[in-house]
Amino acid sequence: MATDYDAPRKNEDEQEDSLEELKSRRNDKNSGKVDEDEVEAAESFELPGADLSHEELTVRVLPKQADEFTCASCFLVKHRSQIAKEKDGLYYCIDCAG
């Protein structure tokens, strides 16, 4: 809800809402909310496309190569051409040093 900070403020005499009225309004606003289990809600979502639940992801993981380094900030393995600075034997990539 947007607030107009330039609008004139009400005096205490002009404020007619009592504490009980404000509490009843708060309860009315919350009465429309539905408690829903997040797990049940997530199970009902279907992603567009084919059903891939039976598929397995196979990725060949290679160890760090001689021309690669691990950034000391983001911990990503990058090519040596991405080294921006070295400090105390630690290497930082262009993205993190930038």
C-alpha positions as a printed NumPy array, in Angstrom:
array([[  0.   ,   0.   ,   0.   ],
       [  1.421,   3.364,  -1.015],
       [  1.759,   6.09 ,   1.589],
       [  1.376,   9.747,   0.768],
       [  3.817,  11.463,   3.095],
       [  2.707,  14.914,   1.9  ],
       [ -0.895,  14.4  ,   2.972],
       [ -1.945,  16.227,   6.14 ],
       [ -1.974,  14.08 ,   9.261],
       [ -5.059,  13.542,  11.369],
       [ -5.195,  15.004,  14.826],
       [ -6.006,  12.81 ,  17.795],
       [ -9.513,  14.289,  17.776],
       [-10.056,  13.121,  14.184],
       [ -8.962,   9.538,  14.821],
       [-12.126,   7.614,  15.568],
       [-10.834,   4.032,  15.422],
       [-10.728,   2.381,  18.8  ],
       [ -8.417,  -0.444,  19.755],
       [-11.285,  -2.936,  19.633],
       [-12.246,  -1.841,  16.103],
       [ -8.664,  -2.242,  14.913],
       [ -8.413,  -5.716,  16.452],
       [-11.642,  -6.809,  14.788],
       [-10.404,  -5.539,  11.409],
       [ -7.149,  -7.453,  11.842],
       [ -9.074, -10.645,  12.605],
       [-11.291, -10.102,   9.562],
       [ -8.278,  -9.777,   7.274],
       [ -6.707, -12.968,   8.585],
       [ -9.919, -14.957,   8.393],
       [ -9.606, -15.239,   4.6  ],
       [ -6.199, -16.887,   4.783],
       [ -5.999, -20.642,   4.431],
       [ -3.413, -22.702,   6.239],
       [ -1.908, -24.983,   3.637],
       [  0.887, -27.488,   3.985],
       [  3.756, -26.413,   1.729],
       [  4.681, -29.995,   0.881],
       [  1.158, -30.794,  -0.266],
       [  1.049, -27.603,  -2.318],
       [  4.383, -28.399,  -3.971],
       [  3.245, -31.901,  -4.895],
       [  0.31 , -30.509,  -6.834],
       [  2.524, -28.384,  -9.11 ],
       [  3.318, -29.84 , -12.484],
       [  6.146, -28.545, -14.592],
       [  5.472, -28.014, -18.271],
       [  6.861, -30.637, -20.624],
       [  7.395, -34.356, -20.353],
       [  7.403, -36.335, -17.138],
       [ 11.07 , -36.736, -16.197],
       [ 10.596, -38.319, -12.782],
       [ 11.991, -41.666, -13.938],
       [ 15.091, -40.135, -15.562],
       [ 18.499, -40.006, -13.898],
       [ 21.053, -37.295, -14.47 ],
       [ 24.48 , -38.633, -15.337],
       [ 27.316, -36.136, -15.332],
       [ 30.962, -36.948, -15.696],
       [ 32.88 , -35.014, -13.047],
       [ 36.507, -34.255, -13.804],
       [ 39.133, -33.231, -11.264],
       [ 40.602, -29.739, -11.459],
       [ 42.902, -29.49 , -14.478],
       [ 46.404, -28.002, -14.522],
       [ 45.169, -24.836, -16.26 ],
       [ 42.337, -24.224, -13.756],
       [ 42.094, -22.693, -10.289],
       [ 39.492, -22.5  ,  -7.545],
       [ 38.399, -18.967,  -6.644],
       [ 38.899, -18.258,  -2.931],
       [ 35.712, -16.169,  -2.834],
       [ 33.051, -17.976,  -4.893],
       [ 34.764, -21.423,  -4.855],
       [ 34.096, -21.986,  -8.551],
       [ 36.689, -23.744, -10.676],
       [ 37.733, -21.413, -13.489],
       [ 40.36 , -21.202, -16.201],
       [ 43.633, -19.485, -15.277],
       [ 42.821, -16.676, -17.718],
       [ 40.109, -15.617, -15.219],
       [ 42.59 , -14.871, -12.387],
       [ 42.242, -11.254, -11.312],
       [ 44.504, -11.225,  -8.264],
       [ 46.506, -13.452,  -5.969],
       [ 46.813, -12.846,  -2.243],
       [ 48.655, -15.149,   0.167],
       [ 48.573, -18.022,  -2.297],
       [ 44.819, -17.649,  -2.863],
       [ 43.451, -16.81 ,  -6.277],
       [ 40.416, -14.621,  -6.989],
       [ 38.463, -14.6  , -10.237],
       [ 37.592, -11.517, -12.265],
       [ 33.955, -11.611, -11.103],
       [ 34.81 , -11.616,  -7.393],
       [ 37.686,  -9.135,  -7.53 ],
       [ 35.763,  -6.741,  -9.755]])
